[in-house]
Amino acid sequence: MNKVILMGNLTREPEIRYSAGESSMAIARFSIAVNRRFKRQNDQADADFFNCTAFGKTGEFVEKYLHQGSKVLVMGRIQNDNYTNRDGQKVYSVQVIVEEIEFAESKAAASANQGSRTGSSYQAPAGRPTPAQASPVGDDFMNIPESVDDEELPFI
């Protein structure tokens, strides 16, 4: 079985290309930095860097929604990416072929970390507090004010 799950931040803007031919397919290449849980003595690295490639609809998702600094959860498989360079030396590397990708932080946290890239903003319904007015819990969710009637909520 070949399965990898990584959570980290994009280190740069994704590179997007489309394959040639009748049914062109998106190919998104990006790298993520994954923080290490523990640091060994005399070890300078705090993170590992992984090259990732996403195809088709997944590549289109990367193109549309992800930017440098985006925190993502990547699920996929490891694939050898070995080649011989111009000097005739064999270069060994691996890449992650992305099968699934998800956001790993809330939209508010992403906006705070990166600044607003989309220009869109949250507009609270009349009489409701905006997320900035609600008291934060510390887990990126806002408290529901006491003044909100349970019947107004879509779930419970």
Secondary structure as UniProt FT lines:
FT   STRAND          4..10
FT   STRAND          15..18
FT   STRAND          26..35
FT   TURN            41..42
FT   STRAND          47..55
FT   HELIX           56..65
FT   TURN            68..69
FT   STRAND          71..80
FT   STRAND          83..84
FT   TURN            86..87
FT   STRAND          90..91
FT   STRAND          94..103
FT   HELIX           107..114
FT   TURN            126..127
FT   TURN            131..133
FT   TURN            146..147
FT   HELIX           150..152
//
